[in-house]
Amino acid sequence: MQRIVIPGEKLVDSQIRIENTISDKNGTYACVIGYYDDERKSLIPLEGLWQPRQGDNIIGVVEEDKGNMYLVNLNAPYKGLILAKFIETELNAGDFITATVKNLEKGGTVILLRPQRLAGGKLISVSPSRIPRIIGKGNSMLNQITTGTGTKIVIGLNGIIWLNGGKMDLATSTILRIEEEAHTTGLTDRIQKMLSGNEMK
Amino acid sequence: MGGGEKPELIVNGKRLDGRAMDELRSIKIEVGTIRNAVGSAYIEWGNNKIVAGVYGPKEALPKHVSNPEKAIIKCRYAMSPFSSLEEHGRSGPNRRSIEISKVTKEVFENVVLLENFPGSEIDIYVDVLQADGGTRAAGITAAAVALAASGIPMSDVPFSVSIGKVGEELILDLNKIEDNYSDADMPMAISPRTGELLLLQMDGNLTKDEISKGVSMAQKAGEVITKLQKDALKASYEKIMEKYTK
């Protein structure tokens, strides 16, 4: 059974470790609004922010070239930072890049590794909590959009998605629809219909 | 507050607006009123109409106010110039609104998991469009819903309500005229999960027994308010779900 829970709602009577929860000796409680699965004991947030973790792939925009380092806007409370000595290519302010998170430093700076420039295309931003649904199980949803529209898509876990080529408008509206309906069942079928263009209006 | 002749607040065992002593005014909560906010809520609590919006977490500015260990909360409560019969908001923040901003901020500092966002700030705006007594309580209740809707991790969704005293009777959820002429007035905010008091202020005099009776009265009313907050939060998602499960 899946149900929507709100902060402070009791999930189980025992003290167990689930992500996005807090627990005391009487039980475990949700601390975000989310979708709770009783059997799998998992709480998937419906809203939320990106929490940087080592190895996360992100997309950002280079904001400033400081000579020995680059500052990257991640659309988050954190600022990205790339040390110039670790990279060979030069970046310019305004470049779209994808990179991997090395670590989060005190004071809210995210150190980034292995930046790659994304040439052309456009960026859209979605709620970071919907990113897993846009990717789908084993990339299923993402593959569906890519084959349906012919668009090249790169997804950043911070909620920024880069699109280029193909039917870009269709890909954009598909992604925005997944964002809105992420918590509903039968979404894959509806997206398939939307992409093949014979959805009942 | 108030002056002149003190009106009779309890007539034939009923209050002026026909409520029983421990009866709340009607409450309606909506989620997602402000599109640009990360989380927002609108509350109609009797004749109070209040909008609350939450922005952030974002980089804390100016830099010297930020805390490298945890997030900081900034709160602004404001009454619109047209919100009540008295004058409000003629020249920015006044003594009263600065006080209410501070106590609202302190309520949420105790429930939001601030350690998750070091060096950032969370902005809470509470704007009173129409006032009829008990706006700080209604504002905190709305801001709690807005915060929960924004997805910022918090240990609980607090609620707030006031109790007061007229003669020998304790009354729940004071409106404007009761607020002005009652013998005592005690707004409080409570975390329903633990029962902790997050805000407790008092005007006038109450005995020890009356305070503990008042707190339990507020906790009982909280069951109703908490349910309304919960339903409002779930409603927006269930609407989209229902569309496709049929």
HADDOCK unambig.tbl for C-alpha pairs under 7 A between the chains (distance, minus, plus):
assign (segid A and resid 4 and name CA) (segid B and resid 234 and name CA) 6.80 0.50 0.50
assign (segid A and resid 6 and name CA) (segid B and resid 230 and name CA) 6.87 0.50 0.50
assign (segid A and resid 7 and name CA) (segid B and resid 148 and name CA) 6.77 0.50 0.50
assign (segid A and resid 7 and name CA) (segid B and resid 154 and name CA) 6.24 0.50 0.50
assign (segid A and resid 7 and name CA) (segid B and resid 155 and name CA) 6.03 0.50 0.50
assign (segid A and resid 7 and name CA) (segid B and resid 156 and name CA) 5.05 0.50 0.50
assign (segid A and resid 7 and name CA) (segid B and resid 157 and name CA) 6.09 0.50 0.50
assign (segid A and resid 8 and name CA) (segid B and resid 155 and name CA) 5.56 0.50 0.50
assign (segid A and resid 8 and name CA) (segid B and resid 156 and name CA) 4.12 0.50 0.50
assign (segid A and resid 8 and name CA) (segid B and resid 157 and name CA) 6.42 0.50 0.50
assign (segid A and resid 8 and name CA) (segid B and resid 193 and name CA) 6.17 0.50 0.50
assign (segid A and resid 22 and name CA) (segid B and resid 155 and name CA) 7.00 0.50 0.50
assign (segid A and resid 31 and name CA) (segid B and resid 153 and name CA) 5.18 0.50 0.50
assign (segid A and resid 31 and name CA) (segid B and resid 154 and name CA) 5.00 0.50 0.50
assign (segid A and resid 31 and name CA) (segid B and resid 155 and name CA) 5.05 0.50 0.50
assign (segid A and resid 31 and name CA) (segid B and resid 156 and name CA) 6.81 0.50 0.50
assign (segid A and resid 32 and name CA) (segid B and resid 148 and name CA) 6.78 0.50 0.50
assign (segid A and resid 32 and name CA) (segid B and resid 151 and name CA) 5.65 0.50 0.50
assign (segid A and resid 32 and name CA) (segid B and resid 152 and name CA) 6.66 0.50 0.50
assign (segid A and resid 32 and name CA) (segid B and resid 153 and name CA) 4.98 0.50 0.50
assign (segid A and resid 32 and name CA) (segid B and resid 154 and name CA) 6.51 0.50 0.50
assign (segid A and resid 33 and name CA) (segid B and resid 148 and name CA) 6.49 0.50 0.50
assign (segid A and resid 33 and name CA) (segid B and resid 149 and name CA) 6.90 0.50 0.50
assign (segid A and resid 33 and name CA) (segid B and resid 151 and name CA) 6.14 0.50 0.50
assign (segid A and resid 47 and name CA) (segid B and resid 150 and name CA) 6.28 0.50 0.50
assign (segid A and resid 47 and name CA) (segid B and resid 151 and name CA) 4.54 0.50 0.50
assign (segid A and resid 48 and name CA) (segid B and resid 150 and name CA) 6.67 0.50 0.50
assign (segid A and resid 48 and name CA) (segid B and resid 151 and name CA) 4.26 0.50 0.50
assign (segid A and resid 48 and name CA) (segid B and resid 152 and name CA) 6.18 0.50 0.50
assign (segid A and resid 76 and name CA) (segid B and resid 58 and name CA) 6.71 0.50 0.50
assign (segid A and resid 77 and name CA) (segid B and resid 57 and name CA) 5.69 0.50 0.50
assign (segid A and resid 77 and name CA) (segid B and resid 58 and name CA) 4.08 0.50 0.50
assign (segid A and resid 77 and name CA) (segid B and resid 59 and name CA) 5.12 0.50 0.50
assign (segid A and resid 77 and name CA) (segid B and resid 120 and name CA) 6.20 0.50 0.50
assign (segid A and resid 78 and name CA) (segid B and resid 59 and name CA) 6.88 0.50 0.50
assign (segid A and resid 106 and name CA) (segid B and resid 68 and name CA) 6.06 0.50 0.50
assign (segid A and resid 107 and name CA) (segid B and resid 68 and name CA) 4.64 0.50 0.50
assign (segid A and resid 107 and name CA) (segid B and resid 118 and name CA) 6.06 0.50 0.50
assign (segid A and resid 107 and name CA) (segid B and resid 119 and name CA) 4.88 0.50 0.50
assign (segid A and resid 108 and name CA) (segid B and resid 118 and name CA) 6.06 0.50 0.50
assign (segid A and resid 108 and name CA) (segid B and resid 119 and name CA) 5.57 0.50 0.50
assign (segid A and resid 181 and name CA) (segid B and resid 240 and name CA) 6.93 0.50 0.50
assign (segid A and resid 184 and name CA) (segid B and resid 241 and name CA) 5.33 0.50 0.50
